[in-house]
Amino acid sequence: MYRLSRFLFAPLQSQKRMEDIRPHLHKCVFVVGPTASGKSAVAIQLAKVFDGEVVNCDAMQSYKGLDIVTNKASASDQQGIPHHLMSFIDPFATPYVPFDIRKFTDVAVATITDIIGRKKMPIVCGGTNYYVQSLLLKSSLVNESSENEEDDELLTAELDSRDSKSLYAELQRIDPIMAVKLHPNDKRKILRALQVFHKKGIPYSEILVQQESKGMGTFRPSNMRYDAMVLSVTAPRDVLNRRIDERVEQMFENGLLNEIRDFHKRLGQPEVFPNQGLLQSIGFKEFLPFLQSAESLGECKEAMKGRTRRYAIRQAHWIQHQFVNRGLPIFEIRSPWLSHEPEGYFGDITAAVNGFCATPSCYDSIYNNNSDIRGKLTNRTVKITPASGTALSRPQTTLTWKKVRCESCNITMNGENEWTVHLQSSKHKRQLRYLKEVVNRPSQAKKPRLQSNDSESTTAPATDTHGGL
């Protein structure tokens, strides 16, 4: 067990190591994990111990406003630790200019460079995992900007003025493979795919294939922007769901409803503010029916809890499939909410980060599964999940995305993960009961169909749990 004395004196040791050991890439700690898992608590404690500063990597917390809805750390929660890239984008700026991943990466890299230049430890914390990925990987064909920023903004404004249906029809024409992957109503991602095509002249899906064939989509040492230690905060599903429910209730006590009312009044006419940016935050959209007297407060509250739980599942899947399976070693740490010994818990994490700081080219050693490094960095709280060699040795050369449609609920999902979640949802089960008991025409309930990117369709198993009756 690591005693409190070690925990308190670690900052001096760690700062010296940070100054002395920078042979190739600068060291940077990333804290990721599902929402409500305790990422912020871990990041703030590490910043206190290692003389660090926190860099926000949550897309919604980058915007000014809706502090309760987006669960920003309050001034007291921050405990005097500098927090960067939080509440720095004005959502009401006119004309509205989307803040995309490319702009975020540019600002975040400059911020991290400044922190390192002041001999501080950058600690990147957030749940927007594709933002995290853009910081971990130093180059990406898709994220390259054009030479004329003004043309980019004009293109964005032109596309954004069109509805989702026409945009999706254009995507089906120019990039049918990507159209299979994206939902017809996911305007933000459809816009992104169209922007890439118009700027580069080739389909987005083809660029992704090029990235994969060159190994750019994997976390090889040569692709890394930093010598990174990625801490993934984990918790059992039931614990996480309970935390989410408790957090939503606490948000209400802190004034969430008044915050949404004030923001909605300031928003004015919906057409003035595009349906993107801060309006995507979980909580705002769920309570619009209540403000419009269409649903009860309890129904909206449950909708917010349900959407947050589903988001947490997607975050966990991303970490496994987009990080670990693509070659990124992950350090799994138990949620601080599960620990009954805070001193020992943070002492273990401190010891692991100390080992990371003391090891030259640490990521390269971890990537190659060096047993000596594993011994230094793994303890009772921190468990390393090394990258799978098979994920790195077989670059993907074709894209095999699939959609699955539940005709009973009249919705389309992307991939088996969303399909599995949908099957267990209360909405799906209610719809099955409605079709069976009220309509009472089970023979007309359609079976879900899988659509692949080669325009072939296959019928999913026809059972009650798969949408059929």
C-alpha positions in Angstrom: 0.0 0.0 0.0 1.3 3.5 -0.9 1.1 5.7 2.2 0.0 9.3 2.3 3.7 10.5 2.7 4.5 9.1 -0.7 1.4 10.7 -2.1 2.4 14.2 -0.7 6.0 14.2 -1.7 5.5 12.9 -5.2 5.1 16.3 -6.9 8.8 17.3 -6.4 10.0 14.0 -7.7 7.7 14.1 -10.7 8.5 17.7 -11.7 12.2 16.9 -11.8 11.6 13.9 -14.0 9.4 15.8 -16.4 12.2 18.4 -16.9 15.0 15.8 -17.4 13.3 13.2 -19.6 12.1 14.4 -22.9 14.3 12.6 -25.5 11.7 12.3 -28.2 8.1 13.1 -27.5 6.7 15.3 -24.7 4.9 13.4 -22.0 1.2 13.9 -21.5 -1.4 12.1 -19.4 -4.9 11.5 -20.8 -7.9 10.6 -18.6 -10.8 9.1 -20.5 -13.8 7.0 -19.6 -17.6 7.0 -19.6 -19.6 9.9 -18.3 -20.1 10.0 -14.5 -17.1 7.6 -14.0 -15.1 10.2 -12.1 -12.6 11.4 -14.7 -12.6 15.0 -13.5 -11.8 13.9 -9.9 -8.9 11.8 -11.1 -7.5 14.6 -13.4 -7.7 17.3 -10.7 -6.0 15.1 -8.1 -3.2 14.2 -10.6 -2.8 17.9 -11.4 -2.3 18.6 -7.7 0.2 15.9 -7.3 2.2 16.5 -10.5 2.1 20.3 -10.7 -0.1 20.0 -13.7 -2.9 21.8 -15.6 -6.1 20.3 -16.9 -7.0 20.5 -20.6 -10.7 20.0 -21.2 -11.5 17.5 -24.0 -15.3 17.6 -23.7 -16.9 19.2 -26.8 -20.0 20.5 -24.9 -18.0 22.0 -22.0 -16.0 24.1 -24.5 -19.1 26.3 -25.0 -20.1 29.1 -22.7 -23.4 28.5 -21.0 -25.4 25.5 -19.7 -22.8 24.8 -17.0 -25.1 22.6 -15.1 -26.4 20.6 -18.1 -22.8 19.9 -19.3 -21.6 19.2 -15.8 -18.7 21.6 -15.8 -16.4 21.4 -12.7 -17.3 24.4 -10.5 -14.6 26.8 -9.2 -14.6 24.9 -5.9 -14.3 21.5 -7.6 -11.3 22.7 -9.6 -9.5 23.3 -6.3 -7.3 26.1 -7.8 -6.1 23.9 -10.7 -6.0 25.8 -14.0 -8.5 24.4 -16.5 -8.1 25.2 -20.2 -10.5 25.1 -23.2 -13.5 25.3 -21.0 -16.3 27.9 -21.7 -14.3 29.6 -24.4 -16.7 29.4 -27.4 -19.6 31.8 -27.7 -22.6 29.7 -28.9 -24.5 32.9 -29.8 -21.8 34.5 -31.9 -23.1 35.9 -35.2 -22.6 34.8 -37.8 -22.5 31.3 -36.4 -19.3 29.5 -37.2 -19.1 25.8 -36.3 -16.2 24.8 -34.1 -15.1 21.5 -35.6 -12.5 18.9 -34.6 -9.8 20.6 -36.7 -10.1 23.9 -34.9 -10.2 22.2 -31.6 -7.0 20.2 -32.3 -5.2 23.4 -33.4 -6.2 25.2 -30.2 -5.6 22.2 -27.9 -2.1 21.4 -29.3 -1.1 25.1 -28.8 -2.4 25.0 -25.2 -0.5 21.8 -24.4 2.7 23.1 -26.0 2.4 26.2 -23.7 1.8 24.1 -20.6 4.9 21.9 -21.4 6.9 25.0 -22.1 6.2 26.2 -18.6 7.5 22.9 -17.2 4.0 21.8 -16.2 2.3 18.4 -16.7 -0.5 18.6 -19.2 -3.5 16.4 -18.2 -6.1 16.0 -20.9 -9.5 15.0 -19.5 -12.8 14.5 -21.3 -15.3 12.2 -22.7 -15.3 13.3 -26.4 -13.2 10.5 -27.5 -12.7 11.5 -31.1 -11.2 14.8 -29.8 -8.9 12.7 -27.6 -7.9 10.7 -30.7 -7.1 13.9 -32.7 -4.7 14.9 -30.0 -3.0 11.5 -29.6 -2.4 11.0 -33.4 -0.1 13.7 -34.9 -1.4 13.5 -38.5 -4.6 12.7 -40.3 -5.6 13.0 -43.9 -9.1 13.9 -43.0 -8.2 16.6 -40.6 -5.9 18.5 -43.0 -7.3 22.0 -43.6 -7.5 23.7 -47.0 -5.4 26.8 -47.7 -8.4 29.1 -47.8 -10.3 29.3 -44.5 -12.9 31.7 -45.9 -13.8 29.1 -48.6 -14.2 26.5 -45.9 -16.6 28.7 -44.0 -18.7 29.6 -47.1 -18.9 25.9 -47.9 -20.1 25.1 -44.4 -22.7 27.8 -44.5 -24.0 26.7 -47.9 -24.3 23.1 -46.8 -25.8 23.9 -43.4 -28.6 25.9 -45.0 -30.0 22.7 -46.5 -32.1 20.1 -44.8 -30.9 16.6 -43.8 -32.9 14.8 -46.5 -31.3 16.7 -49.4 -27.8 16.4 -47.8 -28.2 12.7 -47.3 -29.4 12.2 -50.9 -26.2 14.0 -52.1 -24.1 11.8 -49.9 -25.7 8.7 -51.3 -24.8 9.9 -54.7 -21.2 10.8 -54.1 -20.2 8.4 -51.3 -22.7 5.5 -51.0 -20.3 3.6 -48.6 -20.3 6.5 -46.1 -24.1 6.9 -46.6 -24.6 3.4 -45.3 -22.6 4.2 -42.1 -24.4 7.4 -41.3 -27.9 7.9 -40.1 -30.1 9.9 -42.5 -30.9 12.4 -39.7 -27.4 12.8 -38.4 -26.9 16.1 -40.2 -23.6 17.0 -38.4 -21.8 13.9 -39.6 -23.3 14.1 -43.1 -22.1 17.6 -43.3 -18.6 16.5 -42.4 -18.5 13.8 -45.0 -19.7 16.3 -47.7 -17.2 18.9 -46.6 -14.3 16.4 -47.0 -15.5 15.4 -50.5 -15.9 19.0 -51.7 -12.5 20.1 -50.3 -10.5 17.1 -51.3 -12.4 15.8 -54.4 -12.5 12.2 -53.2 -15.1 10.4 -51.0 -14.6 10.4 -47.2 -14.8 6.6 -47.2 -11.9 6.4 -49.7 -9.8 8.6 -47.5 -10.4 6.4 -44.5 -9.3 3.4 -46.5 -6.1 5.3 -47.4 -5.5 6.1 -43.7 -6.0 2.4 -42.7 -3.7 1.1 -45.5 -0.9 3.5 -44.4 -1.4 2.6 -40.7 -2.6 6.2 -39.9 -5.6 4.9 -38.1 -3.5 2.9 -35.6 -1.6 4.1 -32.6 1.9 3.1 -33.7 4.7 5.0 -32.0 5.6 6.8 -35.2 2.0 8.1 -35.4 1.9 9.5 -31.8 1.9 13.2 -31.1 3.0 12.7 -27.5 4.5 10.1 -25.2 1.1 9.4 -23.8 -0.2 7.6 -20.8 -3.9 7.0 -21.2 -5.8 6.3 -18.0 -9.3 4.8 -18.5 -11.6 5.2 -15.6 -14.0 2.2 -15.4 -16.9 1.1 -13.3 -19.5 -1.7 -13.5 -22.6 -0.9 -15.5 -24.9 -0.9 -12.5 -22.7 1.4 -10.5 -22.4 3.8 -13.5 -26.1 3.8 -14.1 -26.7 4.6 -10.4 -24.2 7.4 -10.6 -25.8 8.8 -13.7 -29.3 8.8 -12.0 -27.9 10.5 -8.9 -26.1 13.1 -11.0 -29.2 14.0 -12.9 -31.1 14.4 -9.6 -28.3 16.6 -8.3 -28.4 18.7 -11.4 -32.1 19.4 -10.7 -31.3 20.5 -7.2 -28.6 22.8 -8.6 -31.0 24.6 -10.9 -30.9 22.7 -14.2 -34.4 23.5 -15.2 -34.0 27.3 -14.7 -30.7 27.2 -16.7 -32.5 25.5 -19.6 -35.4 28.0 -19.5 -33.0 31.0 -19.5 -31.0 29.5 -22.4 -34.1 28.7 -24.4 -35.4 32.3 -24.0 -32.1 33.7 -25.1 -32.0 31.2 -28.1 -35.1 32.9 -29.6 -36.1 31.6 -33.0 -34.8 28.1 -33.6 -33.7 29.0 -37.2 -31.3 31.6 -35.9 -29.3 28.9 -34.1 -28.3 25.7 -36.1 -29.1 22.4 -34.5 -25.5 21.6 -33.6 -22.9 22.9 -31.2 -24.2 23.3 -27.6 -27.7 22.2 -28.6 -26.4 18.7 -28.9 -25.7 18.5 -25.2 -27.6 15.8 -23.3 -30.4 17.5 -21.3 -31.3 20.5 -23.5 -33.2 18.6 -26.2 -34.8 16.3 -23.6 -36.5 19.1 -21.8 -37.8 21.1 -24.8 -41.1 19.0 -24.7 -41.6 20.1 -21.1 -41.1 23.8 -22.0 -43.6 23.4 -24.8 -46.0 21.6 -22.5 -45.9 18.4 -24.5 -44.5 16.1 -21.9 -44.3 15.9 -18.1 -41.2 16.8 -16.1 -40.8 13.3 -15.0 -40.8 11.9 -18.5 -38.2 14.4 -19.6 -36.0 13.6 -16.6 -36.2 9.9 -17.4 -35.4 10.7 -21.0 -32.2 12.5 -19.9 -31.1 9.6 -17.7 -31.7 7.1 -20.5 -29.8 9.1 -23.1 -26.9 9.6 -20.7 -26.7 5.9 -20.0 -26.7 5.1 -23.7 -23.9 7.7 -24.2 -21.8 6.1 -21.5 -22.2 2.7 -23.3 -21.0 4.3 -26.6 -18.0 5.9 -24.8 -16.9 2.6 -23.4 -17.3 0.9 -26.8 -15.2 3.6 -28.4 -12.4 3.1 -25.9 -12.3 -0.6 -26.6 -12.8 -0.6 -30.4 -11.2 2.6 -31.5 -8.4 2.8 -28.9 -7.4 -0.7 -27.7 -8.2 -2.5 -30.8 -6.3 0.0 -32.9 -3.1 -0.4 -30.9 -3.4 2.1 -27.9 -2.3 0.6 -24.6 -4.8 1.6 -21.9 -4.3 1.8 -18.2 -7.5 0.8 -16.6 -8.3 2.4 -13.2 -11.3 1.8 -11.0 -13.6 4.7 -10.5 -12.8 6.7 -7.4 -16.4 6.2 -6.4 -15.6 2.5 -5.8 -12.7 3.2 -3.5 -13.1 3.2 0.3 -9.4 4.2 0.8 -8.8 7.5 -1.1 -5.3 7.7 0.1 -4.3 4.3 -1.2 -6.3 4.7 -4.3 -4.6 7.9 -5.5 -1.3 6.7 -4.1 -1.5 3.7 -6.5 -2.2 6.0 -9.5 0.5 8.4 -8.4 3.0 5.5 -8.3 2.0 4.4 -11.9 2.3 8.0 -13.3 5.7 8.3 -11.5 6.8 5.2 -13.3 5.6 6.7 -16.6 7.5 10.0 -16.0 10.7 8.1 -15.1 10.8 6.0 -18.2 12.3 7.4 -21.5 10.2 6.7 -24.5 7.6 5.1 -22.3 4.8 4.7 -24.9 7.2 2.9 -27.2 8.1 0.4 -24.4 4.5 -0.1 -23.5 3.5 -0.6 -27.1 6.1 -3.3 -27.4 4.8 -4.9 -24.2 8.0 -4.5 -22.3 7.6 -6.6 -19.1 9.9 -4.2 -17.0 7.7 -1.3 -17.9 4.6 -3.2 -17.0 6.0 -4.0 -13.5 6.7 -0.3 -12.9 3.3 0.9 -14.0 0.8 -1.7 -12.9 -0.5 -2.1 -9.3 -3.6 -3.0 -7.4 -5.5 0.0 -8.8 -3.9 0.5 -12.2 -4.1 -2.4 -14.7 -2.5 -2.1 -18.2 -4.4 -3.4 -21.2 -1.7 -3.8 -23.9 -2.5 -3.3 -27.5 -3.4 -6.3 -29.6 -0.7 -7.1 -32.2 -3.4 -8.4 -34.6 -5.0 -5.0 -34.7 -1.8 -3.4 -35.9 -0.6 -6.0 -38.4 -3.7 -6.2 -40.5 -4.6 -2.7 -41.8 -8.2 -2.5 -43.0 -8.5 -2.1 -46.7 -12.3 -2.2 -47.2 -15.1 -0.8 -45.1 -17.9 -3.1 -44.1 -20.3 -0.9 -42.2 -23.8 -2.2 -41.7 -27.2 -0.6 -40.8 -30.0 -2.4 -39.0 -33.5 -1.2 -39.2 -36.3 -2.0 -36.7 -39.5 -1.8 -38.7 -41.6 -2.2 -35.6 -40.1 1.1 -34.1 -39.5 2.7 -37.5 -35.9 3.6 -36.7 -32.5 2.8 -38.2 -29.3 2.1 -36.2 -25.7 1.8 -37.2 -24.0 -1.5 -36.3 -24.6 -4.3 -33.9 -23.7 -2.2 -30.8 -26.6 0.3 -31.3 -28.9 -2.6 -32.3 -28.1 -4.6 -29.1 -28.8 -1.5 -27.0 -32.1 -0.8 -28.9 -33.3 -4.4 -28.2 -33.0 -3.8 -24.5 -34.6 -0.4 -24.5 -38.0 0.3 -22.9 -39.1 2.1 -26.1 -38.6 -1.0 -28.2 -40.4 -3.2 -25.7 -43.3 -0.8 -25.4 -43.7 -0.8 -29.2 -43.7 -4.6 -29.3 -46.5 -4.6 -26.7 -48.4 -2.0 -28.6 -48.2 -3.9 -31.9 -49.2 -7.2 -30.1 -51.9 -6.0 -27.8 -53.4 -2.9 -29.3 -53.0 -3.4 -33.0 -53.1 -7.2 -32.6 -51.8 -7.9 -36.1 -48.5 -9.7 -35.5 -48.4 -11.0 -39.0 -47.9 -7.5 -40.4 -45.0 -6.7 -38.1 -42.0 -6.4 -40.4 -38.7 -8.0 -39.7 -35.5 -5.9 -39.3 -33.1 -5.9 -42.2 -29.4 -5.4 -42.3 -28.0 -3.2 -45.1 -24.4 -3.5 -46.0 -22.2 -1.1 -48.0 -22.4 -3.2 -51.1 -26.2 -2.6 -51.3 -27.0 -6.1 -50.3 -29.6 -6.7 -47.7 -29.9 -9.7 -45.3 -32.7 -10.4 -42.9 -31.9 -10.5 -39.2 -33.1 -13.4 -37.1 -36.9 -13.2 -36.7 -37.6 -13.5 -33.1 -39.6 -11.5 -30.6 -36.5 -9.9 -29.2 -35.3 -8.8 -32.7 -38.3 -6.6 -33.5 -40.6 -9.3 -35.0 -43.6 -10.7 -33.3 
